[in-house]
Amino acid sequence: MFARLGGLVVRMRWVVIALAIGVVAFGAIWGTRVTDSLSDGGFYPDNGPSAKADHRIEQEFGRQNADVVVLYSSDRHTMDDPEFTEPVSDALSALDERPEVADVRSFFTTKAPDFVSEDSRSTFATISLTGTDEKTRNEQYEELREILAVPETTTLVGGREAALAEFNKKTEEGILTAEIIATPILTVLMLIIFGGVVAACMPMVVGVLAVLGGFVITRLLTYVLDVSVFAINVITIIGLGLAIDYSLFIVSRFREEMRAGADERTAIVRTMSTAGRTVVVSGSTVLLALAGLLIIPLPFLHGIALGGGAAIGVAIISALIVLPAVLAVLGKRVDALKLPGRLGRRRNQDVAGGDELGFWARIGSAVMRRPVVYLVGVLAVLIVAAVPFAHATFETVDERVLPEGTQSRVVSERLKEEFPGGADGTLLLMVDGGGKAAAQTVSTTVEGMDHVVSVTPVAANADATLLQVKSSSGEQGPGTRELAEDLSRLTPPDGSTLHVTGLAAQVNDQMDAIADGLPWLALVVVGVTLVMLFFAFGSLLMPIKAVLMNLVSIGAAFGAVVWAFQDGHLAGILDFTQRPVEASNLVLILVLLFGLATDYEVFLLSRVREEWDLSGDNTRSVVVGLQRTGGIITAAALLLIVVVATFTTGGVSFLKLIGIGMTVAIFVDATLVRMVLVPATMKILGSANWWAPGPLRRFYAKYGIRESAGEAPVGEKEERTQALV
């Protein structure tokens, strides 16, 4: 199949290149505007108890959410001075006439002392917008933002909509900064790795197609469903990452075949039959693993799965069709514009592992002479690295993910520090049915519960009452989350039902959704990996070993994330606020890393299996496989680390967390796991590496995705078999 595809691509190469140019042009003009169509938020399940409570409260009393918070301060006046209060009151009164505004609450409308700072020099107002969806409310916020200022008064704007707008802005700036930093570094590294200008451009061909193609597909998806703005981050990371990996695999194998004397067509056919097959197995595994995010009912993870899946799909197609078409046109000119000196003459051979007694072979031989010692030693190191994850605590996204000094964060911090009860958490409890008597009964019960500061009716009608419950444990502190659970378990008075919402209740729903979906996600990700690797290698033990190796590297990454972020050891260096870890971010990292780790495993084992089929010698096949792939895996990992590590330069701690977690995992996977643990375990297992029960062997023989180098040169098997003698 892969050989036929290679032949077809060679024949249709100019058509393929023309279509690729069209995709790039369309993506650059239309696809890059995808950010205008993406949605914010989506961190909580749409059908969770708190979401249902919000819906019921909105039906009965209208939206209660404070979409915008405006903080007014004066250095010269207090709230007793008309020079301060009258302009602020007039500005807030004017908002009532705006079609975007559903409700404005302030000291002037409620006379509540909570709206006045303790020094009486500041006051705030909350604004609820009329928009029924996040995109509309964001647009309404942009319309209002410029008219909220009051002359001779310091005006700061915060609240959910302001925070989301600043989050999106900082995210886009972070991605741009990462690209500015990463691009020259990647360019230099690819020139060194490939040893020439033309070959170094090949990953960029696939990378540009993957990212722009992902943007186009994602924008098309926004016409039928909501896609999270965070999908852009994943498209950039995984699009560039896999583009680099697959380009290295394809180009290195093509150059190897060309050096062996093959013509362009034969080299493409053999490359597609070997490296092309590896790309399909690896890419399909990563794609299906990422699709597992659809199991967890958090909309922002769904958008990431769809956007990232689009980038992966385009990267696979580009590596299998567009890149071979370009290589077929270039032929030996892929080595044109070589770097001067030894880099230009030898670097491409070093990466491809041309010397079977080289550096990587020596590492493999050393490990396999003492496999138990290396296995135990490396596992001990990685277990220690994973230990911090044992004390991980989880919260959701709040203003602390933004840099210090960001306006919406400043508003939130000042409300907590300067206003009465500003540091308290807030929950809404609706007593639905039963009238005032039921509301009074519930209110009395709640007042006696742990962490409760106050219970205040904020809205009521003949049959229902909305209570505001204040907690002493902060918006999403452990006490407030416990209180939200206790409220949801209250037995309502006869004839009534209770509905609980608020940030702590939403966090509980998020955690429950992740906890309920995680076993199914693990089943999908692990199951896909096991099945795909069996189809690739026909072994029962290799897929199981690959899953265990993946978990080891991911465990080390999670430990590093907790150590860096929750424990705050890198807070000063990377300029972020120490805080608990956001659980949904770890789920995203888990899936991405599992797929990328499998990527390296497939490439290494493909060459090991190829040598095993030729020689039947376990030690020789592992050593030759390491030598043939060690340079490529290391180069791919180095380039991908550059991509993800530059995300730590962004202003949003969400990006920094992804950068740290993925950098650690990729480094561990490409070095300690792939180059030490894999050869050590394969030496210990011996010929059992490729064992499978009889029925499965027959199934693999009939349906397996086997590697075939096509028309191998006469004597190739003998040459490879004797290479280490």
GUFI-126911 format. One line per field, with one value per residue (C-alpha): residue number from 1; x negated, y negated, z negated; residue in three letters. Coordinates in steps of 0.5 Angstrom, whole numbers. Last residue first. Layout:
BEGIN
n c(NUM, ...)
east c(X, ...)
north c(Y, ...)
up c(Z, ...)
res c(ala, ...)
! end
This chain:
BEGIN
n c(725, 724, 723, 722, 721, 720, 719, 718, 717, 716, 715, 714, 713, 712, 711, 710, 709, 708, 707, 706, 705, 704, 703, 702, 701, 700, 699, 698, 697, 696, 695, 694, 693, 692, 691, 690, 689, 688, 687, 686, 685, 684, 683, 682, 681, 680, 679, 678, 677, 676, 675, 674, 673, 672, 671, 670, 669, 668, 667, 666, 665, 664, 663, 662, 661, 660, 659, 658, 657, 656, 655, 654, 653, 652, 651, 650, 649, 648, 647, 646, 645, 644, 643, 642, 641, 640, 639, 638, 637, 636, 635, 634, 633, 632, 631, 630, 629, 628, 627, 626, 625, 624, 623, 622, 621, 620, 619, 618, 617, 616, 615, 614, 613, 612, 611, 610, 609, 608, 607, 606, 605, 604, 603, 602, 601, 600, 599, 598, 597, 596, 595, 594, 593, 592, 591, 590, 589, 588, 587, 586, 585, 584, 583, 582, 581, 580, 579, 578, 577, 576, 575, 574, 573, 572, 571, 570, 569, 568, 567, 566, 565, 564, 563, 562, 561, 560, 559, 558, 557, 556, 555, 554, 553, 552, 551, 550, 549, 548, 547, 546, 545, 544, 543, 542, 541, 540, 539, 538, 537, 536, 535, 534, 533, 532, 531, 530, 529, 528, 527, 526, 525, 524, 523, 522, 521, 520, 519, 518, 517, 516, 515, 514, 513, 512, 511, 510, 509, 508, 507, 506, 505, 504, 503, 502, 501, 500, 499, 498, 497, 496, 495, 494, 493, 492, 491, 490, 489, 488, 487, 486, 485, 484, 483, 482, 481, 480, 479, 478, 477, 476, 475, 474, 473, 472, 471, 470, 469, 468, 467, 466, 465, 464, 463, 462, 461, 460, 459, 458, 457, 456, 455, 454, 453, 452, 451, 450, 449, 448, 447, 446, 445, 444, 443, 442, 441, 440, 439, 438, 437, 436, 435, 434, 433, 432, 431, 430, 429, 428, 427, 426, 425, 424, 423, 422, 421, 420, 419, 418, 417, 416, 415, 414, 413, 412, 411, 410, 409, 408, 407, 406, 405, 404, 403, 402, 401, 400, 399, 398, 397, 396, 395, 394, 393, 392, 391, 390, 389, 388, 387, 386, 385, 384, 383, 382, 381, 380, 379, 378, 377, 376, 375, 374, 373, 372, 371, 370, 369, 368, 367, 366, 365, 364, 363, 362, 361, 360, 359, 358, 357, 356, 355, 354, 353, 352, 351, 350, 349, 348, 347, 346, 345, 344, 343, 342, 341, 340, 339, 338, 337, 336, 335, 334, 333, 332, 331, 330, 329, 328, 327, 326, 325, 324, 323, 322, 321, 320, 319, 318, 317, 316, 315, 314, 313, 312, 311, 310, 309, 308, 307, 306, 305, 304, 303, 302, 301, 300, 299, 298, 297, 296, 295, 294, 293, 292, 291, 290, 289, 288, 287, 286, 285, 284, 283, 282, 281, 280, 279, 278, 277, 276, 275, 274, 273, 272, 271, 270, 269, 268, 267, 266, 265, 264, 263, 262, 261, 260, 259, 258, 257, 256, 255, 254, 253, 252, 251, 250, 249, 248, 247, 246, 245, 244, 243, 242, 241, 240, 239, 238, 237, 236, 235, 234, 233, 232, 231, 230, 229, 228, 227, 226, 225, 224, 223, 222, 221, 220, 219, 218, 217, 216, 215, 214, 213, 212, 211, 210, 209, 208, 207, 206, 205, 204, 203, 202, 201, 200, 199, 198, 197, 196, 195, 194, 193, 192, 191, 190, 189, 188, 187, 186, 185, 184, 183, 182, 181, 180, 179, 178, 177, 176, 175, 174, 173, 172, 171, 170, 169, 168, 167, 166, 165, 164, 163, 162, 161, 160, 159, 158, 157, 156, 155, 154, 153, 152, 151, 150, 149, 148, 147, 146, 145, 144, 143, 142, 141, 140, 139, 138, 137, 136, 135, 134, 133, 132, 131, 130, 129, 128, 127, 126, 125, 124, 123, 122, 121, 120, 119, 118, 117, 116, 115, 114, 113, 112, 111, 110, 109, 108, 107, 106, 105, 104, 103, 102, 101, 100, 99, 98, 97, 96, 95, 94, 93, 92, 91, 90, 89, 88, 87, 86, 85, 84, 83, 82, 81, 80, 79, 78, 77, 76, 75, 74, 73, 72, 71, 70, 69, 68, 67, 66, 65, 64, 63, 62, 61, 60, 59, 58, 57, 56, 55, 54, 53, 52, 51, 50, 49, 48, 47, 46, 45, 44, 43, 42, 41, 40, 39, 38, 37, 36, 35, 34, 33, 32, 31, 30, 29, 28, 27, 26, 25, 24, 23, 22, 21, 20, 19, 18, 17, 16, 15, 14, 13, 12, 11, 10, 9, 8, 7, 6, 5, 4, 3, 2, 1)
east c(-61, -57, -55, -55, -47, -47, -51, -48, -41, -43, -46, -42, -39, -32, -26, -21, -23, -17, -15, -9, -2, 1, 7, 5, -1, 2, 8, 3, -1, 5, 8, 1, 0, -5, -13, -17, -20, -20, -27, -30, -26, -32, -35, -29, -28, -35, -35, -28, -30, -37, -36, -28, -27, -33, -34, -28, -23, -26, -27, -20, -17, -21, -20, -13, -11, -15, -12, -5, -6, -9, -3, 2, -2, 0, -5, -9, -17, -15, -12, -19, -20, -15, -18, -26, -24, -21, -27, -31, -27, -27, -35, -35, -30, -34, -41, -39, -35, -40, -45, -39, -36, -43, -44, -37, -37, -44, -42, -36, -39, -34, -38, -34, -27, -31, -34, -27, -24, -29, -28, -21, -22, -26, -20, -14, -17, -19, -12, -9, -12, -9, -2, -3, -5, 1, 6, 2, 1, 9, 11, 6, 9, 15, 13, 10, 5, 5, 2, -5, -5, -9, -15, -19, -25, -21, -16, -21, -21, -13, -11, -5, -8, -16, -15, -8, -10, -16, -12, -8, -13, -17, -10, -9, -16, -14, -7, -10, -15, -9, -5, -11, -12, -5, -6, -12, -10, -4, -8, -6, -10, -5, 1, -1, -3, 4, 8, 4, 3, 11, 12, 8, 11, 18, 18, 14, 20, 25, 22, 21, 28, 31, 25, 25, 33, 32, 27, 30, 37, 33, 30, 37, 39, 33, 34, 42, 48, 53, 60, 65, 72, 78, 85, 82, 76, 70, 65, 58, 53, 52, 50, 45, 42, 41, 39, 33, 31, 32, 27, 22, 21, 25, 27, 24, 25, 29, 35, 41, 48, 52, 59, 64, 72, 77, 85, 88, 82, 75, 68, 61, 63, 57, 53, 47, 40, 41, 34, 38, 46, 50, 52, 54, 60, 63, 63, 66, 72, 73, 73, 78, 82, 82, 85, 84, 81, 74, 70, 64, 57, 51, 44, 39, 32, 30, 23, 27, 31, 30, 26, 19, 15, 20, 23, 16, 13, 19, 18, 11, 12, 17, 12, 5, 0, -2, -2, 5, 6, 7, 14, 17, 17, 19, 16, 12, 7, 1, -2, -4, -6, -12, -14, -15, -22, -24, -21, -25, -31, -30, -27, -34, -38, -34, -34, -41, -43, -39, -41, -49, -52, -45, -47, -54, -52, -46, -51, -56, -51, -49, -56, -58, -59, -53, -56, -50, -46, -41, -43, -51, -50, -47, -52, -58, -60, -56, -58, -65, -67, -62, -54, -51, -47, -44, -43, -36, -39, -40, -32, -29, -23, -22, -23, -18, -13, -15, -14, -7, -4, -6, -9, -3, 2, -1, -1, 6, 9, 5, 7, 14, 13, 10, 16, 22, 18, 17, 24, 27, 22, 25, 32, 31, 35, 29, 30, 28, 21, 20, 19, 12, 11, 14, 9, 3, 4, 6, 0, -5, -2, -2, -9, -12, -9, -12, -19, -19, -15, -14, -22, -23, -18, -21, -28, -26, -23, -29, -34, -37, -45, -45, -46, -39, -37, -40, -37, -30, -31, -33, -28, -22, -24, -26, -20, -16, -19, -19, -12, -10, -12, -10, -3, -3, -5, -2, 5, 5, 4, 9, 14, 14, 19, 24, 28, 36, 40, 42, 39, 33, 31, 29, 25, 21, 20, 17, 13, 10, 8, 4, 1, 0, -2, -7, -10, -11, -14, -18, -21, -23, -27, -33, -34, -35, -40, -45, -48, -41, -42, -46, -42, -36, -39, -40, -33, -30, -34, -32, -24, -24, -25, -20, -15, -15, -14, -8, -5, -6, -2, 3, 4, 3, 9, 14, 12, 14, 20, 22, 20, 24, 30, 30, 29, 24, 24, 20, 22, 18, 22, 21, 25, 30, 28, 33, 34, 28, 30, 37, 37, 31, 35, 41, 37, 35, 42, 44, 38, 40, 47, 54, 51, 55, 49, 49, 45, 42, 40, 34, 32, 26, 23, 27, 21, 25, 27, 34, 39, 39, 43, 49, 53, 56, 57, 51, 47, 47, 51, 52, 56, 58, 53, 52, 58, 55, 60, 58, 51, 52, 53, 46, 43, 48, 46, 39, 39, 43, 39, 32, 34, 40, 35, 37, 35, 28, 24, 16, 13, 20, 21, 27, 27, 31, 33, 36, 39, 42, 47, 54, 57, 65, 69, 73, 70, 63, 64, 66, 60, 55, 57, 57, 49, 48, 51, 46, 49, 45, 39, 34, 28, 31, 28, 27, 30, 26, 29, 24, 18, 19, 17, 11, 15, 17, 11, 5, 9, 12, 4, 2, 7, 6, -1, 0, 5, -1, -6, -1, 0, -7, -8, -3, -8, -12, -6, -3, -9, -10, -2, -4, -10, -5, 0)
north c(18, 11, 10, 18, 18, 11, 13, 20, 17, 12, 17, 16, 9, 8, 8, 5, 4, 7, 5, 9, 6, 13, 16, 23, 24, 20, 25, 31, 28, 27, 34, 37, 33, 27, 26, 21, 18, 25, 26, 23, 20, 18, 15, 11, 8, 5, 3, -1, -4, -7, -10, -11, -12, -16, -20, -22, -20, -24, -30, -30, -29, -35, -40, -38, -39, -46, -49, -47, -50, -56, -56, -56, -61, -67, -72, -68, -66, -59, -58, -58, -51, -48, -50, -49, -42, -40, -41, -38, -32, -31, -32, -26, -22, -23, -21, -15, -12, -8, -7, -5, 0, 3, 4, 7, 11, 14, 16, 19, 23, 26, 22, 19, 19, 17, 11, 9, 10, 5, 0, 0, 0, -6, -10, -7, -9, -16, -17, -13, -19, -24, -21, -20, -27, -30, -26, -27, -35, -36, -32, -36, -42, -40, -39, -47, -46, -50, -56, -60, -66, -67, -70, -64, -65, -67, -62, -56, -53, -55, -49, -49, -51, -48, -42, -41, -41, -37, -31, -31, -31, -25, -21, -23, -19, -13, -13, -13, -7, -3, -4, -2, 4, 6, 5, 9, 15, 18, 17, 16, 10, 5, 8, 9, 2, 0, 4, 3, -5, -5, -1, -6, -12, -9, -6, -12, -17, -12, -12, -19, -21, -20, -24, -29, -31, -30, -35, -40, -39, -41, -47, -49, -49, -53, -58, -59, -55, -51, -49, -47, -44, -45, -42, -39, -42, -41, -35, -38, -35, -40, -45, -40, -40, -47, -48, -43, -47, -53, -50, -47, -54, -56, -63, -64, -60, -64, -63, -67, -65, -69, -66, -66, -65, -62, -61, -68, -72, -73, -76, -77, -74, -74, -68, -70, -68, -60, -56, -50, -50, -54, -59, -54, -51, -58, -60, -53, -54, -61, -59, -54, -59, -64, -60, -52, -52, -53, -55, -58, -57, -62, -61, -67, -66, -71, -75, -82, -81, -88, -91, -93, -86, -82, -87, -90, -83, -82, -89, -88, -82, -85, -90, -86, -88, -81, -77, -73, -66, -69, -72, -65, -58, -52, -49, -42, -40, -36, -32, -26, -29, -31, -24, -24, -26, -21, -15, -18, -17, -10, -8, -10, -6, 0, 1, -1, 4, 9, 8, 9, 11, 8, 1, 1, 4, -1, -7, -4, -3, -11, -13, -9, -2, -2, -8, -11, -13, -18, -24, -23, -21, -28, -31, -29, -33, -39, -39, -37, -44, -49, -48, -45, -49, -43, -36, -36, -37, -29, -29, -35, -34, -27, -30, -36, -30, -26, -32, -33, -26, -23, -28, -33, -28, -26, -34, -35, -30, -32, -39, -38, -33, -39, -43, -38, -35, -43, -44, -38, -40, -47, -44, -40, -33, -28, -23, -28, -28, -21, -24, -26, -19, -17, -23, -21, -13, -15, -20, -14, -9, -13, -16, -9, -7, -13, -11, -4, -3, -11, -11, -5, -8, -15, -12, -8, -14, -18, -13, -9, -9, -7, -15, -16, -11, -14, -21, -19, -15, -22, -26, -22, -21, -28, -31, -27, -29, -36, -36, -33, -38, -44, -42, -39, -46, -51, -47, -46, -53, -55, -50, -54, -59, -54, -51, -52, -48, -48, -54, -54, -47, -51, -55, -49, -46, -53, -53, -46, -47, -53, -49, -43, -46, -51, -45, -41, -46, -48, -41, -41, -47, -44, -40, -46, -49, -44, -40, -37, -37, -44, -47, -45, -48, -54, -55, -52, -58, -63, -61, -59, -66, -70, -64, -64, -71, -71, -65, -69, -75, -71, -68, -75, -78, -72, -72, -80, -79, -73, -77, -83, -79, -75, -81, -87, -95, -100, -107, -112, -119, -125, -124, -118, -112, -107, -109, -105, -99, -99, -96, -91, -88, -88, -84, -79, -78, -76, -71, -68, -67, -70, -77, -82, -84, -84, -90, -90, -96, -98, -104, -107, -112, -110, -107, -100, -100, -101, -96, -92, -97, -96, -102, -98, -102, -108, -102, -99, -94, -95, -90, -88, -92, -91, -96, -102, -106, -103, -105, -112, -111, -108, -114, -119, -115, -116, -123, -124, -120, -123, -131, -129, -128, -122, -117, -119, -125, -126, -120, -117, -110, -107, -100, -97, -90, -86, -80, -80, -73, -74, -73, -73, -72, -65, -63, -65, -62, -55, -56, -57, -51, -47, -49, -48, -41, -39, -39, -44, -42, -47, -50, -52, -59, -63, -61, -62, -65, -71, -67, -63, -69, -66, -61, -66, -69, -65, -58, -60, -61, -55, -51, -53, -52, -45, -44, -46, -41, -36, -37, -37, -31, -27, -21, -21, -21, -15, -11, -13, -11, -4, -3, -5, 0)
up c(-27, -28, -20, -19, -19, -15, -9, -9, -9, -3, 1, 7, 6, 3, 8, 3, -4, -7, -14, -16, -18, -20, -17, -15, -19, -25, -25, -24, -30, -34, -34, -35, -42, -41, -42, -39, -45, -48, -44, -49, -55, -59, -53, -51, -58, -58, -51, -52, -59, -57, -50, -49, -57, -59, -53, -48, -54, -59, -55, -52, -59, -62, -56, -56, -63, -63, -57, -58, -65, -62, -57, -63, -67, -62, -60, -55, -56, -58, -51, -49, -52, -47, -41, -43, -46, -39, -36, -41, -41, -34, -34, -39, -36, -29, -32, -36, -30, -26, -32, -36, -31, -30, -38, -38, -32, -34, -41, -39, -33, -28, -23, -18, -21, -27, -24, -21, -28, -31, -26, -27, -35, -35, -30, -34, -41, -39, -37, -43, -47, -43, -44, -51, -52, -48, -52, -59, -58, -56, -63, -66, -64, -66, -73, -74, -79, -86, -86, -86, -82, -75, -73, -70, -75, -81, -80, -79, -86, -87, -90, -86, -80, -79, -84, -81, -74, -75, -79, -73, -68, -72, -72, -64, -63, -67, -64, -57, -59, -62, -55, -51, -55, -54, -46, -46, -50, -45, -39, -32, -31, -27, -28, -36, -36, -34, -38, -45, -44, -42, -48, -53, -50, -50, -57, -60, -57, -60, -67, -66, -65, -72, -75, -70, -70, -78, -78, -74, -78, -84, -81, -78, -86, -88, -83, -84, -84, -88, -87, -92, -91, -95, -96, -103, -106, -102, -104, -104, -100, -95, -101, -103, -97, -96, -103, -102, -96, -100, -105, -100, -97, -91, -92, -99, -105, -110, -106, -104, -102, -97, -98, -92, -94, -90, -91, -91, -89, -92, -90, -94, -101, -105, -109, -112, -114, -113, -114, -117, -117, -122, -118, -113, -117, -119, -111, -109, -114, -112, -105, -106, -110, -105, -99, -99, -92, -89, -94, -90, -93, -91, -93, -94, -97, -102, -101, -99, -106, -107, -101, -101, -100, -97, -92, -91, -88, -84, -81, -80, -76, -71, -70, -69, -74, -76, -70, -69, -71, -78, -75, -76, -72, -76, -83, -84, -89, -88, -94, -91, -84, -88, -88, -80, -80, -85, -81, -75, -79, -81, -75, -72, -77, -77, -69, -68, -73, -71, -63, -65, -58, -54, -57, -54, -48, -47, -49, -44, -38, -39, -39, -32, -30, -25, -22, -18, -24, -20, -24, -23, -16, -15, -19, -15, -9, -11, -18, -16, -13, -10, -10, -4, 1, 4, 1, 3, 10, 10, 12, 11, 15, 12, 5, 6, 8, 2, -3, 0, 0, -7, -11, -9, -10, -17, -19, -16, -20, -26, -25, -25, -31, -35, -33, -35, -41, -43, -42, -46, -52, -52, -52, -59, -58, -58, -53, -47, -50, -48, -41, -43, -43, -37, -33, -37, -35, -28, -27, -30, -26, -19, -20, -21, -15, -11, -15, -12, -5, -4, -4, 0, 5, 5, 6, 12, 15, 14, 16, 11, 10, 3, 2, 4, 0, -6, -4, -3, -10, -13, -10, -12, -19, -20, -17, -21, -27, -25, -23, -29, -33, -29, -29, -36, -39, -34, -34, -41, -43, -38, -41, -47, -44, -45, -39, -39, -34, -27, -24, -29, -25, -19, -23, -26, -19, -16, -22, -22, -15, -17, -22, -19, -12, -15, -19, -13, -9, -15, -16, -9, -10, -13, -7, -2, -7, -9, -14, -16, -24, -23, -19, -23, -29, -26, -24, -30, -34, -29, -30, -37, -40, -35, -35, -43, -43, -38, -42, -49, -45, -43, -50, -53, -49, -50, -58, -57, -54, -59, -65, -62, -61, -68, -72, -72, -70, -73, -74, -77, -78, -75, -69, -70, -66, -64, -57, -53, -56, -54, -47, -48, -54, -49, -44, -50, -52, -45, -44, -51, -50, -52, -52, -56, -61, -68, -71, -78, -81, -85, -91, -93, -98, -104, -107, -108, -101, -99, -96, -102, -105, -102, -100, -94, -88, -90, -93, -86, -82, -75, -71, -64, -60, -53, -51, -54, -58, -65, -64, -64, -72, -73, -70, -74, -80, -79, -77, -84, -89, -88, -88, -92, -98, -103, -99, -100, -96, -94, -92, -89, -87, -82, -81, -75, -75, -69, -68, -75, -74, -77, -70, -71, -77, -75, -69, -70, -77, -73, -68, -73, -77, -71, -70, -78, -77, -71, -64, -61, -64, -66, -63, -57, -57, -51, -44, -37, -31, -31, -33, -26, -22, -20, -16, -11, -8, -11, -10, -3, -1, -4, -2, 5, 5, 3, 9, 13, 10, 11, 18, 19, 16, 19, 22, 16, 11, 14, 14, 6, 5, 9, 4, -2, 0)
res c(val, leu, ala, gln, thr, arg, glu, glu, lys, glu, gly, val, pro, ala, glu, gly, ala, ser, glu, arg, ile, gly, tyr, lys, ala, tyr, phe, arg, arg, leu, pro, gly, pro, ala, trp, trp, asn, ala, ser, gly, leu, ile, lys, met, thr, ala, pro, val, leu, val, met, arg, val, leu, thr, ala, asp, val, phe, ile, ala, val, thr, met, gly, ile, gly, ile, leu, lys, leu, phe, ser, val, gly, gly, thr, thr, phe, thr, ala, val, val, val, ile, leu, leu, leu, ala, ala, ala, thr, ile, ile, gly, gly, thr, arg, gln, leu, gly, val, val, val, ser, arg, thr, asn, asp, gly, ser, leu, asp, trp, glu, glu, arg, val, arg, ser, leu, leu, phe, val, glu, tyr, asp, thr, ala, leu, gly, phe, leu, leu, val, leu, ile, leu, val, leu, asn, ser, ala, glu, val, pro, arg, gln, thr, phe, asp, leu, ile, gly, ala, leu, his, gly, asp, gln, phe, ala, trp, val, val, ala, gly, phe, ala, ala, gly, ile, ser, val, leu, asn, met, leu, val, ala, lys, ile, pro, met, leu, leu, ser, gly, phe, ala, phe, phe, leu, met, val, leu, thr, val, gly, val, val, val, leu, ala, leu, trp, pro, leu, gly, asp, ala, ile, ala, asp, met, gln, asp, asn, val, gln, ala, ala, leu, gly, thr, val, his, leu, thr, ser, gly, asp, pro, pro, thr, leu, arg, ser, leu, asp, glu, ala, leu, glu, arg, thr, gly, pro, gly, gln, glu, gly, ser, ser, ser, lys, val, gln, leu, leu, thr, ala, asp, ala, asn, ala, ala, val, pro, thr, val, ser, val, val, his, asp, met, gly, glu, val, thr, thr, ser, val, thr, gln, ala, ala, ala, lys, gly, gly, gly, asp, val, met, leu, leu, leu, thr, gly, asp, ala, gly, gly, pro, phe, glu, glu, lys, leu, arg, glu, ser, val, val, arg, ser, gln, thr, gly, glu, pro, leu, val, arg, glu, asp, val, thr, glu, phe, thr, ala, his, ala, phe, pro, val, ala, ala, val, ile, leu, val, ala, leu, val, gly, val, leu, tyr, val, val, pro, arg, arg, met, val, ala, ser, gly, ile, arg, ala, trp, phe, gly, leu, glu, asp, gly, gly, ala, val, asp, gln, asn, arg, arg, arg, gly, leu, arg, gly, pro, leu, lys, leu, ala, asp, val, arg, lys, gly, leu, val, ala, leu, val, ala, pro, leu, val, ile, leu, ala, ser, ile, ile, ala, val, gly, ile, ala, ala, gly, gly, gly, leu, ala, ile, gly, his, leu, phe, pro, leu, pro, ile, ile, leu, leu, gly, ala, leu, ala, leu, leu, val, thr, ser, gly, ser, val, val, val, thr, arg, gly, ala, thr, ser, met, thr, arg, val, ile, ala, thr, arg, glu, asp, ala, gly, ala, arg, met, glu, glu, arg, phe, arg, ser, val, ile, phe, leu, ser, tyr, asp, ile, ala, leu, gly, leu, gly, ile, ile, thr, ile, val, asn, ile, ala, phe, val, ser, val, asp, leu, val, tyr, thr, leu, leu, arg, thr, ile, val, phe, gly, gly, leu, val, ala, leu, val, gly, val, val, met, pro, met, cys, ala, ala, val, val, gly, gly, phe, ile, ile, leu, met, leu, val, thr, leu, ile, pro, thr, ala, ile, ile, glu, ala, thr, leu, ile, gly, glu, glu, thr, lys, lys, asn, phe, glu, ala, leu, ala, ala, glu, arg, gly, gly, val, leu, thr, thr, thr, glu, pro, val, ala, leu, ile, glu, arg, leu, glu, glu, tyr, gln, glu, asn, arg, thr, lys, glu, asp, thr, gly, thr, leu, ser, ile, thr, ala, phe, thr, ser, arg, ser, asp, glu, ser, val, phe, asp, pro, ala, lys, thr, thr, phe, phe, ser, arg, val, asp, ala, val, glu, pro, arg, glu, asp, leu, ala, ser, leu, ala, asp, ser, val, pro, glu, thr, phe, glu, pro, asp, asp, met, thr, his, arg, asp, ser, ser, tyr, leu, val, val, val, asp, ala, asn, gln, arg, gly, phe, glu, gln, glu, ile, arg, his, asp, ala, lys, ala, ser, pro, gly, asn, asp, pro, tyr, phe, gly, gly, asp, ser, leu, ser, asp, thr, val, arg, thr, gly, trp, ile, ala, gly, phe, ala, val, val, gly, ile, ala, leu, ala, ile, val, val, trp, arg, met, arg, val, val, leu, gly, gly, leu, arg, ala, phe, met)
! end
